Amino acid sequence: MLREKTTPTITLAELYESQNHLMDALLIYKYLKKENPSEEIKEKIDKLENKIFSEIESQYLSVIQKVFTPEERKFFQILPHTQFLEFKKIVEQDKYRDIISDELEKEEK
């Protein structure tokens, strides 16, 4: 079955966030920030990153918790295990190829 390309919107990101699909929401917010760098979107990204990297503390593998401080995990963007699995699934499905490739290119610079 062919899937049409989904148009990223704030509403879609908020829907994913409300369903606890945090990586989907974060990728969409980052894409939208590139298109429209508003303070509202920046705040949504910051809030979501804090939730992913700080509030979900118990979901890190124990070895990660022993080796890295919470600040280091956020700085190096080490995802909690469940969020990593979600991100891996997104990549494998090639769901947001354009968004992910843009983010990776930006990080390489």
Jmol script that loads the backbone (N, CA, C; Angstrom):
load data "model"
ATOM      1  N   MET A   1       0.840  -1.170   0.000  1.00  0.00           N
ATOM      2  CA  MET A   1       0.000   0.000   0.000  1.00  0.00           C
ATOM      3  C   MET A   1       0.892   1.243   0.000  1.00  0.00           C
ATOM      4  N   LEU A   2       0.585   2.201  -0.832  1.00  0.00           N
ATOM      5  CA  LEU A   2       1.324   3.446  -0.887  1.00  0.00           C
ATOM      6  C   LEU A   2       0.786   4.398   0.164  1.00  0.00           C
ATOM      7  N   ARG A   3       1.699   5.053   0.868  1.00  0.00           N
ATOM      8  CA  ARG A   3       1.297   6.031   1.863  1.00  0.00           C
ATOM      9  C   ARG A   3       1.604   7.414   1.341  1.00  0.00           C
ATOM     10  N   GLU A   4       0.665   8.304   1.489  1.00  0.00           N
ATOM     11  CA  GLU A   4       0.925   9.680   1.116  1.00  0.00           C
ATOM     12  C   GLU A   4       1.825  10.299   2.169  1.00  0.00           C
ATOM     13  N   LYS A   5       2.593  11.269   1.734  1.00  0.00           N
ATOM     14  CA  LYS A   5       3.483  11.949   2.659  1.00  0.00           C
ATOM     15  C   LYS A   5       2.649  12.801   3.617  1.00  0.00           C
ATOM     16  N   THR A   6       2.905  12.671   4.902  1.00  0.00           N
ATOM     17  CA  THR A   6       2.197  13.431   5.917  1.00  0.00           C
ATOM     18  C   THR A   6       2.784  14.831   6.000  1.00  0.00           C
ATOM     19  N   THR A   7       1.916  15.830   6.033  1.00  0.00           N
ATOM     20  CA  THR A   7       2.366  17.206   6.190  1.00  0.00           C
ATOM     21  C   THR A   7       2.508  17.500   7.675  1.00  0.00           C
ATOM     22  N   PRO A   8       3.717  17.845   8.119  1.00  0.00           N
ATOM     23  CA  PRO A   8       3.921  18.133   9.545  1.00  0.00           C
ATOM     24  C   PRO A   8       3.212  19.426   9.958  1.00  0.00           C
ATOM     25  N   THR A   9       2.449  19.366  11.033  1.00  0.00           N
ATOM     26  CA  THR A   9       1.765  20.532  11.587  1.00  0.00           C
ATOM     27  C   THR A   9       1.894  20.509  13.106  1.00  0.00           C
ATOM     28  N   ILE A  10       1.648  21.644  13.727  1.00  0.00           N
ATOM     29  CA  ILE A  10       1.670  21.708  15.193  1.00  0.00           C
ATOM     30  C   ILE A  10       0.599  20.777  15.761  1.00  0.00           C
ATOM     31  N   THR A  11      -0.554  20.744  15.119  1.00  0.00           N
ATOM     32  CA  THR A  11      -1.636  19.870  15.589  1.00  0.00           C
ATOM     33  C   THR A  11      -1.211  18.406  15.580  1.00  0.00           C
ATOM     34  N   LEU A  12      -0.532  17.984  14.510  1.00  0.00           N
ATOM     35  CA  LEU A  12      -0.058  16.604  14.434  1.00  0.00           C
ATOM     36  C   LEU A  12       0.978  16.339  15.530  1.00  0.00           C
ATOM     37  N   ALA A  13       1.892  17.277  15.727  1.00  0.00           N
ATOM     38  CA  ALA A  13       2.903  17.110  16.789  1.00  0.00           C
ATOM     39  C   ALA A  13       2.243  17.011  18.161  1.00  0.00           C
ATOM     40  N   GLU A  14       1.262  17.865  18.413  1.00  0.00           N
ATOM     41  CA  GLU A  14       0.564  17.832  19.698  1.00  0.00           C
ATOM     42  C   GLU A  14      -0.201  16.519  19.880  1.00  0.00           C
ATOM     43  N   LEU A  15      -0.770  16.020  18.796  1.00  0.00           N
ATOM     44  CA  LEU A  15      -1.469  14.735  18.862  1.00  0.00           C
ATOM     45  C   LEU A  15      -0.497  13.611  19.222  1.00  0.00           C
ATOM     46  N   TYR A  16       0.653  13.573  18.533  1.00  0.00           N
ATOM     47  CA  TYR A  16       1.657  12.565  18.862  1.00  0.00           C
ATOM     48  C   TYR A  16       2.103  12.702  20.314  1.00  0.00           C
ATOM     49  N   GLU A  17       2.327  13.929  20.750  1.00  0.00           N
ATOM     50  CA  GLU A  17       2.769  14.151  22.124  1.00  0.00           C
ATOM     51  C   GLU A  17       1.720  13.655  23.123  1.00  0.00           C
ATOM     52  N   SER A  18       0.450  13.930  22.846  1.00  0.00           N
ATOM     53  CA  SER A  18      -0.615  13.498  23.759  1.00  0.00           C
ATOM     54  C   SER A  18      -0.735  11.976  23.805  1.00  0.00           C
ATOM     55  N   GLN A  19      -0.312  11.308  22.724  1.00  0.00           N
ATOM     56  CA  GLN A  19      -0.343   9.846  22.681  1.00  0.00           C
ATOM     57  C   GLN A  19       0.981   9.239  23.147  1.00  0.00           C
ATOM     58  N   ASN A  20       1.859  10.089  23.672  1.00  0.00           N
ATOM     59  CA  ASN A  20       3.169   9.688  24.193  1.00  0.00           C
ATOM     60  C   ASN A  20       4.114   9.158  23.109  1.00  0.00           C
ATOM     61  N   HIS A  21       3.923   9.587  21.875  1.00  0.00           N
ATOM     62  CA  HIS A  21       4.864   9.312  20.787  1.00  0.00           C
ATOM     63  C   HIS A  21       5.804  10.515  20.723  1.00  0.00           C
ATOM     64  N   LEU A  22       6.677  10.588  21.714  1.00  0.00           N
ATOM     65  CA  LEU A  22       7.475  11.784  21.928  1.00  0.00           C
ATOM     66  C   LEU A  22       8.477  12.051  20.815  1.00  0.00           C
ATOM     67  N   MET A  23       9.060  11.005  20.261  1.00  0.00           N
ATOM     68  CA  MET A  23      10.041  11.218  19.195  1.00  0.00           C
ATOM     69  C   MET A  23       9.366  11.734  17.925  1.00  0.00           C
ATOM     70  N   ASP A  24       8.195  11.210  17.604  1.00  0.00           N
ATOM     71  CA  ASP A  24       7.448  11.727  16.460  1.00  0.00           C
ATOM     72  C   ASP A  24       7.174  13.220  16.654  1.00  0.00           C
ATOM     73  N   ALA A  25       6.685  13.557  17.830  1.00  0.00           N
ATOM     74  CA  ALA A  25       6.361  14.957  18.119  1.00  0.00           C
ATOM     75  C   ALA A  25       7.601  15.841  18.032  1.00  0.00           C
ATOM     76  N   LEU A  26       8.703  15.384  18.627  1.00  0.00           N
ATOM     77  CA  LEU A  26       9.932  16.184  18.623  1.00  0.00           C
ATOM     78  C   LEU A  26      10.446  16.423  17.203  1.00  0.00           C
ATOM     79  N   LEU A  27      10.442  15.400  16.383  1.00  0.00           N
ATOM     80  CA  LEU A  27      10.908  15.562  15.001  1.00  0.00           C
ATOM     81  C   LEU A  27      10.034  16.545  14.235  1.00  0.00           C
ATOM     82  N   ILE A  28       8.752  16.496  14.445  1.00  0.00           N
ATOM     83  CA  ILE A  28       7.864  17.437  13.760  1.00  0.00           C
ATOM     84  C   ILE A  28       8.097  18.857  14.258  1.00  0.00           C
ATOM     85  N   TYR A  29       8.209  19.043  15.565  1.00  0.00           N
ATOM     86  CA  TYR A  29       8.486  20.383  16.093  1.00  0.00           C
ATOM     87  C   TYR A  29       9.798  20.942  15.532  1.00  0.00           C
ATOM     88  N   LYS A  30      10.820  20.104  15.450  1.00  0.00           N
ATOM     89  CA  LYS A  30      12.099  20.577  14.917  1.00  0.00           C
ATOM     90  C   LYS A  30      11.982  20.959  13.447  1.00  0.00           C
ATOM     91  N   TYR A  31      11.211  20.195  12.709  1.00  0.00           N
ATOM     92  CA  TYR A  31      10.976  20.533  11.308  1.00  0.00           C
ATOM     93  C   TYR A  31      10.235  21.870  11.211  1.00  0.00           C
ATOM     94  N   LEU A  32       9.206  22.037  12.029  1.00  0.00           N
ATOM     95  CA  LEU A  32       8.425  23.275  12.004  1.00  0.00           C
ATOM     96  C   LEU A  32       9.253  24.472  12.434  1.00  0.00           C
ATOM     97  N   LYS A  33      10.173  24.260  13.360  1.00  0.00           N
ATOM     98  CA  LYS A  33      11.046  25.355  13.807  1.00  0.00           C
ATOM     99  C   LYS A  33      11.918  25.846  12.657  1.00  0.00           C
ATOM    100  N   LYS A  34      12.361  24.902  11.835  1.00  0.00           N
ATOM    101  CA  LYS A  34      13.178  25.273  10.680  1.00  0.00           C
ATOM    102  C   LYS A  34      12.357  26.136   9.713  1.00  0.00           C
ATOM    103  N   GLU A  35      11.093  25.785   9.542  1.00  0.00           N
ATOM    104  CA  GLU A  35      10.206  26.513   8.635  1.00  0.00           C
ATOM    105  C   GLU A  35       9.731  27.837   9.238  1.00  0.00           C
ATOM    106  N   ASN A  36       9.529  27.853  10.557  1.00  0.00           N
ATOM    107  CA  ASN A  36       8.997  29.027  11.246  1.00  0.00           C
ATOM    108  C   ASN A  36       9.606  29.083  12.643  1.00  0.00           C
ATOM    109  N   PRO A  37      10.751  29.725  12.792  1.00  0.00           N
ATOM    110  CA  PRO A  37      11.448  29.714  14.089  1.00  0.00           C
ATOM    111  C   PRO A  37      10.794  30.605  15.147  1.00  0.00           C
ATOM    112  N   SER A  38       9.547  30.282  15.509  1.00  0.00           N
ATOM    113  CA  SER A  38       8.838  31.081  16.507  1.00  0.00           C
ATOM    114  C   SER A  38       9.224  30.658  17.921  1.00  0.00           C
ATOM    115  N   GLU A  39       8.984  31.554  18.854  1.00  0.00           N
ATOM    116  CA  GLU A  39       9.274  31.276  20.263  1.00  0.00           C
ATOM    117  C   GLU A  39       8.386  30.149  20.780  1.00  0.00           C
ATOM    118  N   GLU A  40       7.149  30.075  20.307  1.00  0.00           N
ATOM    119  CA  GLU A  40       6.213  29.034  20.730  1.00  0.00           C
ATOM    120  C   GLU A  40       6.757  27.645  20.390  1.00  0.00           C
ATOM    121  N   ILE A  41       7.261  27.479  19.193  1.00  0.00           N
ATOM    122  CA  ILE A  41       7.788  26.175  18.781  1.00  0.00           C
ATOM    123  C   ILE A  41       9.062  25.857  19.550  1.00  0.00           C
ATOM    124  N   LYS A  42       9.919  26.858  19.750  1.00  0.00           N
ATOM    125  CA  LYS A  42      11.144  26.647  20.528  1.00  0.00           C
ATOM    126  C   LYS A  42      10.801  26.182  21.944  1.00  0.00           C
ATOM    127  N   GLU A  43       9.801  26.785  22.550  1.00  0.00           N
ATOM    128  CA  GLU A  43       9.380  26.390  23.896  1.00  0.00           C
ATOM    129  C   GLU A  43       8.840  24.958  23.910  1.00  0.00           C
ATOM    130  N   LYS A  44       8.095  24.587  22.875  1.00  0.00           N
ATOM    131  CA  LYS A  44       7.565  23.222  22.786  1.00  0.00           C
ATOM    132  C   LYS A  44       8.711  22.208  22.676  1.00  0.00           C
ATOM    133  N   ILE A  45       9.727  22.548  21.880  1.00  0.00           N
ATOM    134  CA  ILE A  45      10.896  21.667  21.733  1.00  0.00           C
ATOM    135  C   ILE A  45      11.627  21.539  23.065  1.00  0.00           C
ATOM    136  N   ASP A  46      11.877  22.664  23.730  1.00  0.00           N
ATOM    137  CA  ASP A  46      12.572  22.632  25.022  1.00  0.00           C
ATOM    138  C   ASP A  46      11.810  21.795  26.043  1.00  0.00           C
ATOM    139  N   LYS A  47      10.501  21.989  26.109  1.00  0.00           N
ATOM    140  CA  LYS A  47       9.662  21.241  27.056  1.00  0.00           C
ATOM    141  C   LYS A  47       9.713  19.743  26.762  1.00  0.00           C
ATOM    142  N   LEU A  48       9.614  19.409  25.493  1.00  0.00           N
ATOM    143  CA  LEU A  48       9.610  17.999  25.106  1.00  0.00           C
ATOM    144  C   LEU A  48      10.979  17.361  25.341  1.00  0.00           C
ATOM    145  N   GLU A  49      12.055  18.072  25.015  1.00  0.00           N
ATOM    146  CA  GLU A  49      13.400  17.536  25.281  1.00  0.00           C
ATOM    147  C   GLU A  49      13.617  17.330  26.764  1.00  0.00           C
ATOM    148  N   ASN A  50      13.135  18.261  27.591  1.00  0.00           N
ATOM    149  CA  ASN A  50      13.249  18.078  29.041  1.00  0.00           C
ATOM    150  C   ASN A  50      12.502  16.830  29.481  1.00  0.00           C
ATOM    151  N   LYS A  51      11.338  16.620  28.914  1.00  0.00           N
ATOM    152  CA  LYS A  51      10.562  15.436  29.261  1.00  0.00           C
ATOM    153  C   LYS A  51      11.297  14.165  28.835  1.00  0.00           C
ATOM    154  N   ILE A  52      11.832  14.168  27.626  1.00  0.00           N
ATOM    155  CA  ILE A  52      12.527  12.978  27.117  1.00  0.00           C
ATOM    156  C   ILE A  52      13.808  12.710  27.890  1.00  0.00           C
ATOM    157  N   PHE A  53      14.624  13.739  28.109  1.00  0.00           N
ATOM    158  CA  PHE A  53      15.952  13.529  28.686  1.00  0.00           C
ATOM    159  C   PHE A  53      16.003  13.631  30.204  1.00  0.00           C
ATOM    160  N   SER A  54      14.979  14.177  30.845  1.00  0.00           N
ATOM    161  CA  SER A  54      15.035  14.360  32.296  1.00  0.00           C
ATOM    162  C   SER A  54      13.941  13.609  33.039  1.00  0.00           C
ATOM    163  N   GLU A  55      12.707  13.806  32.620  1.00  0.00           N
ATOM    164  CA  GLU A  55      11.587  13.264  33.374  1.00  0.00           C
ATOM    165  C   GLU A  55      11.435  11.759  33.227  1.00  0.00           C
ATOM    166  N   ILE A  56      11.989  11.172  32.187  1.00  0.00           N
ATOM    167  CA  ILE A  56      11.833   9.731  31.959  1.00  0.00           C
ATOM    168  C   ILE A  56      13.090   9.010  32.473  1.00  0.00           C
ATOM    169  N   GLU A  57      13.619   9.501  33.555  1.00  0.00           N
ATOM    170  CA  GLU A  57      14.867   9.016  34.141  1.00  0.00           C
ATOM    171  C   GLU A  57      14.877   7.504  34.337  1.00  0.00           C
ATOM    172  N   SER A  58      13.790   6.943  34.802  1.00  0.00           N
ATOM    173  CA  SER A  58      13.769   5.523  35.142  1.00  0.00           C
ATOM    174  C   SER A  58      13.840   4.610  33.916  1.00  0.00           C
ATOM    175  N   GLN A  59      13.679   5.176  32.725  1.00  0.00           N
ATOM    176  CA  GLN A  59      13.679   4.343  31.531  1.00  0.00           C
ATOM    177  C   GLN A  59      15.060   4.179  30.898  1.00  0.00           C
ATOM    178  N   TYR A  60      16.073   4.791  31.472  1.00  0.00           N
ATOM    179  CA  TYR A  60      17.427   4.576  30.968  1.00  0.00           C
ATOM    180  C   TYR A  60      17.924   3.205  31.414  1.00  0.00           C
ATOM    181  N   LEU A  61      18.718   2.586  30.579  1.00  0.00           N
ATOM    182  CA  LEU A  61      19.362   1.352  30.995  1.00  0.00           C
ATOM    183  C   LEU A  61      20.285   1.677  32.153  1.00  0.00           C
ATOM    184  N   SER A  62      20.433   0.755  33.076  1.00  0.00           N
ATOM    185  CA  SER A  62      21.207   1.034  34.289  1.00  0.00           C
ATOM    186  C   SER A  62      22.653   1.415  33.987  1.00  0.00           C
ATOM    187  N   VAL A  63      23.243   0.816  32.968  1.00  0.00           N
ATOM    188  CA  VAL A  63      24.626   1.159  32.643  1.00  0.00           C
ATOM    189  C   VAL A  63      24.735   2.621  32.196  1.00  0.00           C
ATOM    190  N   ILE A  64      23.747   3.117  31.479  1.00  0.00           N
ATOM    191  CA  ILE A  64      23.737   4.516  31.049  1.00  0.00           C
ATOM    192  C   ILE A  64      23.615   5.428  32.262  1.00  0.00           C
ATOM    193  N   GLN A  65      22.771   5.052  33.210  1.00  0.00           N
ATOM    194  CA  GLN A  65      22.604   5.860  34.420  1.00  0.00           C
ATOM    195  C   GLN A  65      23.892   5.910  35.237  1.00  0.00           C
ATOM    196  N   LYS A  66      24.657   4.826  35.219  1.00  0.00           N
ATOM    197  CA  LYS A  66      25.907   4.786  35.987  1.00  0.00           C
ATOM    198  C   LYS A  66      27.012   5.597  35.326  1.00  0.00           C
ATOM    199  N   VAL A  67      27.048   5.600  34.013  1.00  0.00           N
ATOM    200  CA  VAL A  67      28.161   6.227  33.288  1.00  0.00           C
ATOM    201  C   VAL A  67      27.944   7.727  33.069  1.00  0.00           C
ATOM    202  N   PHE A  68      26.699   8.146  32.794  1.00  0.00           N
ATOM    203  CA  PHE A  68      26.430   9.538  32.440  1.00  0.00           C
ATOM    204  C   PHE A  68      25.524  10.208  33.463  1.00  0.00           C
ATOM    205  N   THR A  69      25.823  11.459  33.756  1.00  0.00           N
ATOM    206  CA  THR A  69      24.938  12.260  34.604  1.00  0.00           C
ATOM    207  C   THR A  69      23.719  12.672  33.775  1.00  0.00           C
ATOM    208  N   PRO A  70      22.642  13.102  34.416  1.00  0.00           N
ATOM    209  CA  PRO A  70      21.487  13.580  33.649  1.00  0.00           C
ATOM    210  C   PRO A  70      21.842  14.720  32.686  1.00  0.00           C
ATOM    211  N   GLU A  71      22.727  15.593  33.114  1.00  0.00           N
ATOM    212  CA  GLU A  71      23.142  16.700  32.250  1.00  0.00           C
ATOM    213  C   GLU A  71      23.906  16.198  31.030  1.00  0.00           C
ATOM    214  N   GLU A  72      24.758  15.200  31.232  1.00  0.00           N
ATOM    215  CA  GLU A  72      25.511  14.633  30.109  1.00  0.00           C
ATOM    216  C   GLU A  72      24.585  13.899  29.142  1.00  0.00           C
ATOM    217  N   ARG A  73      23.608  13.175  29.685  1.00  0.00           N
ATOM    218  CA  ARG A  73      22.665  12.474  28.809  1.00  0.00           C
ATOM    219  C   ARG A  73      21.915  13.460  27.928  1.00  0.00           C
ATOM    220  N   LYS A  74      21.519  14.582  28.498  1.00  0.00           N
ATOM    221  CA  LYS A  74      20.816  15.590  27.699  1.00  0.00           C
ATOM    222  C   LYS A  74      21.770  16.223  26.696  1.00  0.00           C
ATOM    223  N   PHE A  75      22.971  16.573  27.120  1.00  0.00           N
ATOM    224  CA  PHE A  75      23.945  17.211  26.228  1.00  0.00           C
ATOM    225  C   PHE A  75      24.279  16.306  25.040  1.00  0.00           C
ATOM    226  N   PHE A  76      24.523  15.037  25.313  1.00  0.00           N
ATOM    227  CA  PHE A  76      24.874  14.086  24.250  1.00  0.00           C
ATOM    228  C   PHE A  76      23.632  13.480  23.582  1.00  0.00           C
ATOM    229  N   GLN A  77      22.468  13.887  24.026  1.00  0.00           N
ATOM    230  CA  GLN A  77      21.187  13.417  23.493  1.00  0.00           C
ATOM    231  C   GLN A  77      21.076  11.892  23.515  1.00  0.00           C
ATOM    232  N   ILE A  78      21.406  11.328  24.674  1.00  0.00           N
ATOM    233  CA  ILE A  78      21.273   9.885  24.876  1.00  0.00           C
ATOM    234  C   ILE A  78      19.826   9.627  25.280  1.00  0.00           C
ATOM    235  N   LEU A  79      19.136   8.912  24.455  1.00  0.00           N
ATOM    236  CA  LEU A  79      17.714   8.681  24.685  1.00  0.00           C
ATOM    237  C   LEU A  79      17.467   7.586  25.713  1.00  0.00           C
ATOM    238  N   PRO A  80      16.369   7.731  26.478  1.00  0.00           N
ATOM    239  CA  PRO A  80      15.934   6.607  27.299  1.00  0.00           C
ATOM    240  C   PRO A  80      15.621   5.429  26.382  1.00  0.00           C
ATOM    241  N   HIS A  81      15.685   4.235  26.916  1.00  0.00           N
ATOM    242  CA  HIS A  81      15.568   3.027  26.098  1.00  0.00           C
ATOM    243  C   HIS A  81      14.294   3.003  25.243  1.00  0.00           C
ATOM    244  N   THR A  82      13.150   3.290  25.850  1.00  0.00           N
ATOM    245  CA  THR A  82      11.899   3.239  25.081  1.00  0.00           C
ATOM    246  C   THR A  82      11.872   4.297  23.984  1.00  0.00           C
ATOM    247  N   GLN A  83      12.436   5.470  24.261  1.00  0.00           N
ATOM    248  CA  GLN A  83      12.473   6.527  23.241  1.00  0.00           C
ATOM    249  C   GLN A  83      13.444   6.154  22.120  1.00  0.00           C
ATOM    250  N   PHE A  84      14.544   5.484  22.488  1.00  0.00           N
ATOM    251  CA  PHE A  84      15.473   5.007  21.457  1.00  0.00           C
ATOM    252  C   PHE A  84      14.783   3.997  20.544  1.00  0.00           C
ATOM    253  N   LEU A  85      14.037   3.066  21.125  1.00  0.00           N
ATOM    254  CA  LEU A  85      13.329   2.073  20.313  1.00  0.00           C
ATOM    255  C   LEU A  85      12.306   2.746  19.397  1.00  0.00           C
ATOM    256  N   GLU A  86      11.634   3.768  19.911  1.00  0.00           N
ATOM    257  CA  GLU A  86      10.672   4.508  19.086  1.00  0.00           C
ATOM    258  C   GLU A  86      11.391   5.214  17.932  1.00  0.00           C
ATOM    259  N   PHE A  87      12.522   5.853  18.235  1.00  0.00           N
ATOM    260  CA  PHE A  87      13.286   6.544  17.193  1.00  0.00           C
ATOM    261  C   PHE A  87      13.800   5.548  16.153  1.00  0.00           C
ATOM    262  N   LYS A  88      14.283   4.410  16.619  1.00  0.00           N
ATOM    263  CA  LYS A  88      14.773   3.377  15.705  1.00  0.00           C
ATOM    264  C   LYS A  88      13.666   2.920  14.754  1.00  0.00           C
ATOM    265  N   LYS A  89      12.466   2.746  15.290  1.00  0.00           N
ATOM    266  CA  LYS A  89      11.324   2.336  14.470  1.00  0.00           C
ATOM    267  C   LYS A  89      10.991   3.406  13.428  1.00  0.00           C
ATOM    268  N   ILE A  90      11.058   4.661  13.832  1.00  0.00           N
ATOM    269  CA  ILE A  90      10.796   5.774  12.908  1.00  0.00           C
ATOM    270  C   ILE A  90      11.805   5.750  11.764  1.00  0.00           C
ATOM    271  N   VAL A  91      13.074   5.546  12.109  1.00  0.00           N
ATOM    272  CA  VAL A  91      14.128   5.507  11.084  1.00  0.00           C
ATOM    273  C   VAL A  91      13.928   4.317  10.162  1.00  0.00           C
ATOM    274  N   GLU A  92      13.636   3.167  10.728  1.00  0.00           N
ATOM    275  CA  GLU A  92      13.448   1.961   9.912  1.00  0.00           C
ATOM    276  C   GLU A  92      12.255   2.090   8.970  1.00  0.00           C
ATOM    277  N   GLN A  93      11.229   2.774   9.387  1.00  0.00           N
ATOM    278  CA  GLN A  93      10.050   2.966   8.541  1.00  0.00           C
ATOM    279  C   GLN A  93      10.265   4.078   7.522  1.00  0.00           C
ATOM    280  N   ASP A  94      11.377   4.799   7.667  1.00  0.00           N
ATOM    281  CA  ASP A  94      11.676   5.913   6.769  1.00  0.00           C
ATOM    282  C   ASP A  94      10.548   6.950   6.823  1.00  0.00           C
ATOM    283  N   LYS A  95       9.971   7.083   7.999  1.00  0.00           N
ATOM    284  CA  LYS A  95       8.772   7.889   8.195  1.00  0.00           C
ATOM    285  C   LYS A  95       9.003   9.389   7.992  1.00  0.00           C
ATOM    286  N   TYR A  96      10.116   9.875   8.501  1.00  0.00           N
ATOM    287  CA  TYR A  96      10.423  11.304   8.409  1.00  0.00           C
ATOM    288  C   TYR A  96      11.796  11.511   7.791  1.00  0.00           C
ATOM    289  N   ARG A  97      12.049  10.857   6.697  1.00  0.00           N
ATOM    290  CA  ARG A  97      13.378  10.888   6.076  1.00  0.00           C
ATOM    291  C   ARG A  97      13.899  12.309   5.912  1.00  0.00           C
ATOM    292  N   ASP A  98      13.069  13.208   5.377  1.00  0.00           N
ATOM    293  CA  ASP A  98      13.506  14.580   5.132  1.00  0.00           C
ATOM    294  C   ASP A  98      13.870  15.293   6.424  1.00  0.00           C
ATOM    295  N   ILE A  99      13.070  15.123   7.446  1.00  0.00           N
ATOM    296  CA  ILE A  99      13.308  15.794   8.722  1.00  0.00           C
ATOM    297  C   ILE A  99      14.563  15.255   9.376  1.00  0.00           C
ATOM    298  N   ILE A 100      14.700  13.942   9.447  1.00  0.00           N
ATOM    299  CA  ILE A 100      15.851  13.332  10.097  1.00  0.00           C
ATOM    300  C   ILE A 100      17.133  13.671   9.351  1.00  0.00           C
ATOM    301  N   SER A 101      17.130  13.595   8.044  1.00  0.00           N
ATOM    302  CA  SER A 101      18.350  13.886   7.286  1.00  0.00           C
ATOM    303  C   SER A 101      18.748  15.341   7.452  1.00  0.00           C
ATOM    304  N   ASP A 102      17.785  16.267   7.511  1.00  0.00           N
ATOM    305  CA  ASP A 102      18.102  17.677   7.751  1.00  0.00           C
ATOM    306  C   ASP A 102      18.738  17.862   9.121  1.00  0.00           C
ATOM    307  N   GLU A 103      18.217  17.180  10.131  1.00  0.00           N
ATOM    308  CA  GLU A 103      18.762  17.293  11.486  1.00  0.00           C
ATOM    309  C   GLU A 103      20.187  16.728  11.538  1.00  0.00           C
ATOM    310  N   LEU A 104      20.421  15.599  10.886  1.00  0.00           N
ATOM    311  CA  LEU A 104      21.749  14.997  10.895  1.00  0.00           C
ATOM    312  C   LEU A 104      22.754  15.878  10.159  1.00  0.00           C
ATOM    313  N   GLU A 105      22.349  16.475   9.049  1.00  0.00           N
ATOM    314  CA  GLU A 105      23.238  17.375   8.316  1.00  0.00           C
ATOM    315  C   GLU A 105      23.600  18.579   9.166  1.00  0.00           C
ATOM    316  N   LYS A 106      22.617  19.121   9.885  1.00  0.00           N
ATOM    317  CA  LYS A 106      22.850  20.281  10.735  1.00  0.00           C
ATOM    318  C   LYS A 106      23.859  19.937  11.833  1.00  0.00           C
ATOM    319  N   GLU A 107      23.734  18.747  12.429  1.00  0.00           N
ATOM    320  CA  GLU A 107      24.633  18.341  13.500  1.00  0.00           C
ATOM    321  C   GLU A 107      26.044  18.110  13.002  1.00  0.00           C
ATOM    322  N   GLU A 108      26.205  17.703  11.750  1.00  0.00           N
ATOM    323  CA  GLU A 108      27.532  17.448  11.200  1.00  0.00           C
ATOM    324  C   GLU A 108      28.318  18.731  10.985  1.00  0.00           C
ATOM    325  N   LYS A 109      27.622  19.858  10.805  1.00  0.00           N
ATOM    326  CA  LYS A 109      28.288  21.138  10.536  1.00  0.00           C
ATOM    327  C   LYS A 109      28.918  21.744  11.736  1.00  0.00           C
TER     328      LYS A 109
END
end "model"
wireframe off; spacefill off
backbone 0.3
color backbone group
